[in-house]
Amino acid sequence: MLAAYGGYEIWQEAGSPHLTQDHLDIWLLLIKASYDNPLNQSDKTVTVSFGYREMLRHLGKTGGGADMAWLRDKLTEMRMATYRITCGEQLTVTGLVHKFTQSPGEDGRYEVLLDAELRNLFSAGWTQLNLAHRLALAGRTSAHVLAQWLHAFYSTHRSPVPLGTQKIQMLCGRAEMEAGKFNKLLQEAIEHINNSTIGWKCEVNNGVVSVKKGSHTKLAQRAGHEKSSRPRYDLVAEEDEEDI
């Protein structure tokens, strides 16, 4: 069972690959494409189309052969990962990617079938995630990965809720790490966020993590209160004007 709260239980099916922050970056771009220019959509599914070079460029990659294989492998892992989500008596079994195909040729366009109900969680007033912020936090160390996780997690909070370090350790999948080592890693991740350009300030006092978002994010959050069918997102790496 994956760590969750708010009355939900999330189980990853046996044999499903473990997904990482790299998969989330790709999925957020797929969500953007599903709102910008969906190929087909219904109440249950939505299909998006994109060239692999375009996708890799937004992810800060060059588009060479190794990057092409990397993207294909990540989409395959997302297709293979299946989850059971329960809330009370309701059960949902789904995955981030239902199906994908790649056309032959230099552009190698992909068509990806997504779960429309999961996509709808990124409509107005729900989750706010900013890919430009995520890319600003990217890096190769464990602290960079945890910083991206903290950003994604607290982006789902309209007003960030202070949580104990033990709760954070459980939710981010580090329950097996020795507490002292995790607290050191957490402090490094928080320093990375505070020193970045995203405008967030995080701190740990008496074992409790507190997060304050910048004025840019607060403006986007207030806009989320408005009743509008227009989704809020900013998943293009070169721009930073709106939040999801």
N, C-alpha and C positions, 0 to 999 in steps of 0.2 A: 504494500500500500504506500502511495506517495503522501508526503506531508500535505495537509490541507486543514482549513478551519472554516467556520461559518456554516456548519451543518452538512458539509459535503464530504464524501469519501471518494478518493480517486485511486483506482487500481491500475497498474500497468500489467498487461497480459504477459504471461510467461513467454520468453523468447523474443520479446520486443527489444529493440536496441535502445540504449540510454541516449536521450537527446540532450544537447548542450546549448549554450548561448549562440553558437554558430547557426544551429537550426532555427532558433528564434529570429535571428536577423533575416534569414531567408523567408520565413513564414510571414513576417511583417511586411516585406516587399510584396509577397503574394496577396496579402490583405489589401494593400494599397492598389494593386492592379485590379483586384476584384471590384473596387469602388470606382476607379478611374475609367476602366474600359473592359468590362466583363464580356467574354465571348458568348457565353450562354449562362442563364441563371434561372432557378426555380426556387420554391420555398425550401427545398432540401439541399440543393447543391448549386455551386457556381463554378464556372470554368474560366480560367484566365490563360492568356497567351503572352509569351515574351521571348525575345532573343537572349541566348545565354550570355553574349557579350554585354548587353545592356544590364542584365542582372549582376554580373560580376563587377561591372564598373561601379554600380551603386554600392557594392560591398567593399570597394576599395582594392579590388584585385585586378591583375593585368589582363586576364583572359587567355593565357597560354594553355598548353595542353594539360598541365598539372591542375590548373584551376578548373578547366572543363570537367576533368574527372572528379575533382573535389565536389563540384556542384551536383553532378549526377549521383555521386555516392550519398550526399546529404539528402537529396530528394528521395532516394531509395530508402534510406533509413527512416525518413518521415513517413513514407508509405507503409513501412513494415511495423511502425510503432502503433499499438492499439491500446485504448484506455477504456475502462469501465468507470462511469461516473454515477454515483448514487446520491440522492438527496431525499430523505424520507423513503417513500415507496417508489419513487421514480428512478428508473435505470436507463442510462444512455451508454451505448458502446460506439465509439468513434475513433477517429485519428485525424491528424492535422492535414494529411494528404490522402485522398481516396484513390487517386489514379493519376499517372502522368505519362505522356508520350513525347518523344523528341523526333522532329522531322530531320531527314538527311539534308545535307547542304552546308554551305559555309556559315550561314546564320544559325543553323541548328535550333530552330524555334521549338519551344516547349509549350505543351498544353497541359494544364494542371487542374484537376477536379478537386474542389474543396468542399467541406461541410459548411453549408450556408448558415446553420444555427451557430456554429462557433464563430464564423465571420461576423455575425450580427452583434457579438459581444463588443465589437470595435466600432459600433455606431454611436451617435451622439449621446453624451451623458453617461457612457459606460467607462471603458478603459482609455487612459491617455498614455500613449507611448510615443517616444520621439527617437527615430532612428539616428538622426544627426547626433543626438546626445549619446546614444549607445556607441556609435563609432568613435566619438571623442574619448570614451572610456575603454576602448578596445586595447588589447595587449596580449602578451604571451604568458604572463605569470598567473599564478593562482589568485593573486590579489586583484588583477584586472578582471578575471572571470567573475569573482565575487562582487566586484564593483558593478558590473553589468547586471548581475542577478539582483542586487539591491535596488538598482535603478528600475528594473522591470517590475519588481515586487512593489515598491513604493509608488510607482506610477499608477497602480491600480487603486490607490488610496486618494480620495478627494482631499481629505485632511489626514496626513500620515499619522498612524497610530503608534505611539511609543511601545516597543516590545523588548522583552528581556533578551540578552544575548543567547541564552539557552534555547529560547523559542526560535530565534533567527537561525541558530545552528541546526535545529531540527528541520525547519522549513526549507533551507537551502541544500539539504541532502548531505550535510557534513556531520551527522549524528555520531559516526564512528570515530571522528577525530578527537584527540585529547583536548580537553577544554582550554587549557593554557595555549596550545598551539593555534586553536581556532580563534581565540580572542586576539592573538597577535596578528593573524591573517586578517581578521575583521578590521582591526585598527589600520592596517596597511590599505585595505580597500576603501575605508572611510577617508583616509588621507588622500587617496587618489581621486575620489569624488570631489573633495573640498578644493583640491588644487586644479581641477579641470575647469572648463569654460561653461559648464552647464548651469551654473548658478544655484546649485544646491549646497546646503550646509548640514553636515551630519556630525553627531557626537555621541559618545558613550559616557554616561554618568551613573555610577553605582549599579553597573550591570544592565542598564537600560539604554537602548538605541533610540535616538530622537532624530528626526529629519525635518528640515525646513526647505521648502522649494522656493525658487527664485520668483521674482515678480512676473516674469514672462509666463511661467507655468500657472501662476495664480490667475492671471488674466484668462488663460485658456480654460481653466477650471470653472471660472465664473460663467464663461460662455457656454460651458457644458450644461448649465442649469436651464438654458433657454430651450424651449420646446421646438425642436427642428429636426427634420428628417435627414439633414445633411450630415454625413459622418465627419468627424474631426480626426485628421491624421497629418503627419508630416514624416514620410518615409523616404524622402529623397535626400541622399547624403549631402548634396551640395547646398541645400537650402535649410532654413531654420525659422519658419514663420508660423507654423501651426503645430499643434499636438494631436496625437490620436486619442 
